[in-house]
Amino acid sequence: MTPSADLSIVTLVMNASLVVKIVMGILVFASLLSWATIFSKGIVLSRAMKQTNEFEKRFWSGADLAQLFETATSRRDRSGAEERIFAAGMTEYLKLSGKAEGELLSGVRRGMNAVYQRELDDLERGLPLLASIGSVSPYIGLFGTVWGIMNAFTGLSTLDNVSLAVVAPGIAEALVATAIGLFAAIPATAAYNYFATRLDRITNRFDSFSEEFLNILARQH
């Protein structure tokens, strides 16, 4: 690249070496995957919170447990995670209603915990991907930058007169990889922290509901 060459981002990317272009392609793909995960996970967690609020409103309004259970089983495909946890607990409660209190509550707890873990796995889906993109992308970008700078200085070694105007384009090409790496990593890391906090709040509500529900069953038994 000559000293008077165009230094726009597009030109720098097109003139980069093959390895740097591959690195940039990987980072662009990671960024697109990250944004797709961010949008889908935001929708999932918002829906989970809305469903939890709606179910708890019905549960604490004084509705009969049998009626709530019938509603939960009849609309299983539209029920939320907490409602499915409740349905699993009620199913075990009805099966073990003739048992001693300790055995009954232990069975109910196991039934709810099994569904709780499945629901938690569904809600957590995508978060490890965001964490990986956020932590790995800067290093992939740095690898592209180091490789590009190596190529730039290797090419300059054959020139007799070297000035900043000659060195700058090659280094600028290499630094684009780091910039793309940060562009992929920053939103992924921020989204991961935000979603992890929201997920903690939702799971804390699941835990609180499960304990309060067990207390209600103990009193009824």
C-alpha positions as CSV (number, residue, x, y, z in Angstrom):
1,M,0.0,0.0,0.0
2,T,1.4,3.4,-1.0
3,P,1.6,6.3,1.4
4,S,-1.2,8.1,-0.4
5,A,-3.5,5.1,-0.4
6,D,-7.1,5.3,0.8
7,L,-7.3,4.5,4.6
8,S,-11.0,3.9,4.9
9,I,-12.2,0.9,6.9
10,V,-13.4,-0.9,3.8
11,T,-10.1,-0.4,2.0
12,L,-8.1,-1.5,5.1
13,V,-10.2,-4.7,5.3
14,M,-9.9,-5.5,1.6
15,N,-6.2,-5.0,1.7
16,A,-5.6,-7.1,4.8
17,S,-3.8,-10.5,4.6
18,L,-5.8,-13.7,4.3
19,V,-5.3,-14.7,7.9
20,V,-6.5,-11.3,9.2
21,K,-9.5,-11.5,6.8
22,I,-10.4,-14.9,8.3
23,V,-10.1,-13.5,11.8
24,M,-12.4,-10.6,10.9
25,G,-14.9,-12.9,9.4
26,I,-15.0,-15.1,12.5
27,L,-15.5,-12.0,14.7
28,V,-18.2,-10.6,12.5
29,F,-20.0,-13.9,12.6
30,A,-19.6,-14.0,16.4
31,S,-21.0,-10.5,16.7
32,L,-24.1,-11.4,14.6
33,L,-24.6,-14.6,16.7
34,S,-24.2,-12.5,19.8
35,W,-26.9,-10.0,18.8
36,A,-29.3,-12.7,17.7
37,T,-28.8,-14.4,21.1
38,I,-29.3,-11.0,22.9
39,F,-32.6,-10.3,21.2
40,S,-34.0,-13.9,21.7
41,K,-32.8,-14.1,25.3
42,G,-34.3,-10.7,26.1
43,I,-37.7,-11.9,24.8
44,V,-37.5,-15.2,26.7
45,L,-36.7,-13.6,30.1
46,S,-39.3,-10.8,29.6
47,R,-41.9,-13.4,28.9
48,A,-40.8,-15.5,31.9
49,M,-41.0,-12.5,34.2
50,K,-44.5,-11.6,32.9
51,Q,-45.8,-15.2,33.3
52,T,-44.4,-15.4,36.8
53,N,-46.1,-12.1,37.8
54,E,-49.4,-13.3,36.3
55,F,-49.3,-16.7,38.1
56,E,-48.3,-15.3,41.4
57,K,-51.1,-12.7,41.2
58,R,-53.6,-15.6,40.7
59,F,-52.0,-17.8,43.3
60,W,-51.9,-15.2,46.1
61,S,-55.4,-13.9,45.3
62,G,-56.8,-16.8,47.3
63,A,-57.8,-19.1,44.5
64,D,-58.3,-22.7,45.3
65,L,-55.2,-24.9,44.8
66,A,-57.3,-27.5,42.9
67,Q,-58.6,-24.9,40.5
68,L,-55.1,-23.5,40.0
69,F,-53.8,-27.0,39.3
70,E,-56.6,-27.7,36.8
71,T,-55.8,-24.4,35.0
72,A,-52.1,-25.2,34.9
73,T,-52.6,-28.7,33.5
74,S,-55.2,-27.6,30.9
75,R,-52.9,-24.9,29.5
76,R,-49.5,-26.4,29.9
77,D,-48.3,-25.1,26.5
78,R,-49.1,-21.5,27.6
79,S,-48.1,-21.7,31.3
80,G,-45.0,-20.2,32.7
81,A,-42.0,-21.8,34.4
82,E,-43.3,-21.1,38.0
83,E,-46.8,-22.4,37.1
84,R,-45.2,-25.7,35.8
85,I,-43.2,-26.0,39.0
86,F,-46.4,-25.6,40.9
87,A,-48.1,-28.2,38.8
88,A,-45.3,-30.7,39.4
89,G,-45.6,-30.1,43.2
90,M,-49.4,-30.5,43.1
91,T,-49.0,-33.7,41.1
92,E,-46.7,-35.3,43.7
93,Y,-48.9,-34.0,46.5
94,L,-52.0,-35.7,45.1
95,K,-50.1,-38.9,44.5
96,L,-48.6,-39.0,48.1
97,S,-51.6,-37.5,49.9
98,G,-51.9,-40.6,52.1
99,K,-48.3,-40.6,53.2
100,A,-46.8,-39.1,56.4
101,E,-46.0,-35.4,56.3
102,G,-42.3,-35.8,56.0
103,E,-42.5,-38.3,53.1
104,L,-45.1,-36.2,51.4
105,L,-43.2,-32.9,51.5
106,S,-40.0,-34.6,50.5
107,G,-41.7,-36.1,47.4
108,V,-43.3,-32.7,46.6
109,R,-39.9,-31.0,46.9
110,R,-38.2,-33.6,44.6
111,G,-40.9,-33.2,42.0
112,M,-40.6,-29.4,42.0
113,N,-36.8,-29.5,42.0
114,A,-36.8,-31.7,38.9
115,V,-39.0,-29.3,36.9
116,Y,-37.1,-26.3,38.4
117,Q,-33.8,-27.6,37.0
118,R,-35.3,-28.2,33.5
119,E,-36.8,-24.7,33.5
120,L,-33.5,-23.2,34.7
121,D,-31.6,-24.9,31.9
122,D,-34.1,-23.5,29.4
123,L,-33.7,-20.0,30.8
124,E,-29.9,-20.2,30.9
125,R,-29.7,-21.3,27.3
126,G,-27.5,-18.9,25.3
127,L,-25.8,-17.3,28.3
128,P,-22.7,-19.5,28.1
129,L,-22.4,-18.4,24.4
130,L,-22.5,-14.7,25.3
131,A,-19.9,-15.3,28.0
132,S,-17.6,-17.1,25.6
133,I,-18.0,-14.4,22.9
134,G,-17.3,-11.7,25.4
135,S,-14.2,-13.3,26.8
136,V,-12.7,-14.8,23.6
137,S,-13.4,-12.2,20.9
138,P,-10.7,-9.6,22.1
139,Y,-8.0,-12.3,22.0
140,I,-9.1,-13.4,18.5
141,G,-8.9,-9.8,17.4
142,L,-5.5,-9.4,19.1
143,F,-4.2,-12.5,17.2
144,G,-5.3,-10.9,13.9
145,T,-3.6,-7.6,14.9
146,V,-0.3,-9.3,15.9
147,W,-0.4,-11.3,12.6
148,G,-1.1,-8.2,10.6
149,I,1.7,-6.2,12.2
150,M,4.1,-9.1,11.6
151,N,3.2,-9.1,7.9
152,A,3.5,-5.3,7.7
153,F,7.0,-5.2,9.2
154,T,8.1,-8.2,7.1
155,G,7.1,-6.3,4.0
156,L,8.8,-3.1,5.2
157,S,12.1,-5.0,5.6
158,T,12.5,-5.0,1.8
159,L,12.1,-1.2,1.5
160,D,15.1,1.2,1.5
161,N,13.2,4.2,2.8
162,V,10.7,3.7,5.6
163,S,8.6,6.5,7.0
164,L,5.5,6.7,9.2
165,A,3.4,7.2,6.0
166,V,4.6,3.8,4.8
167,V,4.2,2.0,8.1
168,A,0.8,3.5,9.1
169,P,-1.4,1.7,6.6
170,G,-0.1,-1.8,7.5
171,I,-0.6,-1.2,11.2
172,A,-4.0,0.3,10.6
173,E,-5.1,-2.8,8.7
174,A,-4.0,-4.9,11.7
175,L,-5.7,-2.8,14.3
176,V,-9.1,-3.2,12.6
177,A,-9.1,-6.8,13.8
178,T,-8.8,-5.7,17.4
179,A,-11.6,-3.1,16.9
180,I,-13.9,-5.7,15.5
181,G,-13.0,-8.0,18.4
182,L,-14.0,-5.3,20.9
183,F,-17.2,-4.6,18.9
184,A,-18.2,-8.2,19.3
185,A,-17.1,-8.6,22.9
186,I,-18.5,-5.4,24.6
187,P,-22.2,-6.0,23.8
188,A,-21.9,-9.7,24.6
189,T,-20.3,-9.1,28.0
190,A,-22.8,-6.3,28.9
191,A,-25.8,-8.5,27.8
192,Y,-24.5,-11.5,29.8
193,N,-24.2,-9.5,33.0
194,Y,-27.6,-8.0,32.5
195,F,-29.3,-11.3,31.7
196,A,-27.5,-13.1,34.6
197,T,-28.8,-10.5,37.0
198,R,-32.4,-10.8,35.7
199,L,-32.1,-14.6,35.8
200,D,-31.0,-14.5,39.4
201,R,-34.1,-12.4,40.3
202,I,-36.4,-14.9,38.5
203,T,-34.8,-17.9,40.1
204,N,-35.0,-16.3,43.6
205,R,-38.7,-15.8,43.1
206,F,-39.0,-19.5,42.1
207,D,-37.1,-20.5,45.3
208,S,-39.3,-18.3,47.5
209,F,-42.5,-19.6,45.9
210,S,-41.4,-23.2,46.3
211,E,-40.7,-22.8,50.0
212,E,-44.0,-20.9,50.6
213,F,-45.9,-23.5,48.6
214,L,-44.4,-26.3,50.7
215,N,-45.5,-24.4,53.9
216,I,-49.0,-24.1,52.6
217,L,-49.1,-27.9,51.8
218,A,-47.7,-28.7,55.2
219,R,-50.5,-26.7,56.9
220,Q,-53.2,-28.2,54.8
221,H,-51.9,-31.8,55.4
